């Protein structure tokens, strides 16, 4: 487990809640300055086709947004840095605006079929894609270059894997199609055999 995440998360209010419900609280010491991503985190991140990104508004309210793309669109630049190309959207600029006032971010990545989730804490730096065409070429597939507006660079501070409890398995249309294709083929074979017999 990455201890920096829990050191950050276990605030005084959290420890009071732990004491209220469980009679004691957890206090972490000697956490590193940051936790680095291992091969396990890297492989998991590179296989995701979406994630959720939480920012904080200047009013103090949290804000959650979805980001999606081809598997691997969230790039692992190094064990302490992630990056992704941010596409044109609804022009509200909520996440982007929030991050200019408070660059803290939490990413939430989930693999529903495997019932696995990863949370990542970091600091974001945003670059205007119009001024960095070379980076756009590095961080986005050619078919989406024209819709990239920004580039997000995330300095990873820490991460935490959640337990699989209460994650309902869900499957994409592609995953369902892969699972049922052999069944469809077998049904077609059996129907062809029936036609021959009749």
Buried (B, 14 or more C-beta within 10 A) or exposed (E): EBBBBBBBBBEEEEBEEBEEEEEEBEEEEEBEEBBBBEEEBBEBBEEBBBBBBBBBBEEEEEBEBEBEBEEBBBBBBEBBBBBBBBBEBEEEEBBBEBBEEBBBBBBBBBBBEEBBBBBBBBBBBBBEBEEBEEBBEEBBEEEBBEEBBBBBBBBBBBBBBBEEEEBEEEEEEEEEEEEEEEEEEEEEEEEEEEEEEE
